[in-house]
Amino acid sequence: MNLIEELRWRGMLQDMMPGTEEQLQKEMTSAYIGFDPTAESLHIGSLVPILLLVHLQKAGHKPVALVGGATGMVGDPSFKAEERKMLDLDTLAKNVAGIRAQLESFLDFDPAKPNAAEMVNNFDWFQHISFLDFIRDTGKHITVNYMMAKDSVKKRLEGDNGMSFTEFTYQLIQGYDFYHLYTTKNCKLQMGGSDQWGNIVTGTELIRRKAGGEAFAFTCPLIKKADGTKFGKTEQGTVWLDAKRTSPYMFYQFWFNTSDADAESYIKIFTFLGKEEIDSLIAQHKEAPHLRILQKRLAEEVTTFIHGRENYEFAVKASSILFNNNTAEVLASLSEDQLLDVMNGVPQHEIAAADLQAGKDIVSLLAESGIFPSKGEARKTVQGGGVSINKKKATGIDQVISSADLLNGKYLLVQKGKTNYYLVKTV
């Protein structure tokens, strides 16, 4: 099956310009996706664009990853309720560098290959264009009526916050990116999330009017959870691709804990497994849902892709110790090296060793170590039976934790709820 057929059965295709599939079948095509440098790391919301570029390259085409050093100064207003916070140049440069490093681990940049991936930063060309030159040479090709007809613009104008001129120009700036890549790198295709459709077609229109050329586009659906909640968010916040922000263990747990309905769609979107294998996994899962066959394979594939096999195996090992009803005695029997090995990736917190010598009430320990934001929340969770220390359920808010409770004389394993674990180290 060709690239478009592949993406269609995976549920990764929404809108597509006429002629796009034919263009991809005709010749090796350069195609790009833009990444917004709002942080030093990408998060799992960026995984679909990354995977689109990987699929594109696997199909023999040339991927171009654009990091928006210039557009990041403006902020994409598409379907946002209010204007984004402006970033300074130093922060933008740091974010761009972090994202570039991440993208280089997913795509093949070997220059010896005809479809080697490329990475570009739109600040490199925008820094040389004056405002007057831009509105004279580019702005004249796109009418205000055309720009205001976009849904992303209309919704903001109808809202309470309105839209600044800065944000209004965003689609023209992004459109120019496509025009620039078309004229300098023969890039004929832009891809992105469905919320980018308006910006993308502005680019194809600019190419048509300003360069007399033909360009193509397709988008993928925005990922949603079956229960309607936002994809990529947990109780701890955003799930990042950077292991320093979201540990491989927590990353693995995110995928392992997906619902059956989500796992069935996610395994098509977020893995490279073939159709026959996925259909077989879905059938096996439906016969024995309690075995969580889909979730296990999904977590394995995505964690290995992002963090490597070794970190995946650490995550599985930690999960085995934490979730297979191991007794407190088994946990206490581990050596320090064994404990740290299986807790690799579990968030770590610190507390002064002196505080435990005379004993410390559990509520104060949980709050002061940073596991809970306040004593009130810690107290409420303990009273509700939602806290365990070293695999033993907390007896109550009057429980005292002392040095005698430490594993290997240094550590406490704290469980909050069913799936959240923290390793507290004395210092």
Secondary structure, 3 states (H helix, E strand, C coil): CCHHHHHHHCCCCCCECCCHHHHHHHCCCEEEEEECCCCCCCEHHHHHHHHHHHHHHHCCCEEEEEECCCHHHCCCCCCCCCCCCCCCHHHHHHHHHHHHHHHCCCCCCCCCCCCCCEEEECHHHHCCCCHHHHHHHCHHHCCHHHHHCCHHHHHHHHCCCCCCHHHHCHHHHHHHHHHHHHHHHCEEEEEEEHHHHHHHHHHHHHHHHHHCCCCEEEEECCCECCCCCECCEECCEECECCCCCCCHHHHHHHHHCCCHHHHHHHHHHCCCCCHHHHHHHHHHHHHCHHHCHHHHHHHHHHHHHHHCHHHHHHHHHHHHHHHCCCCHHHHHCCCHHHHHHHCCCCCEEEECHHHHHCCEEHHHHHHHCCCCCCHHHHHHHHHCCCEEECCEECCCCCCEECHHHCECCCEEEEEECCCEEEEEEEC
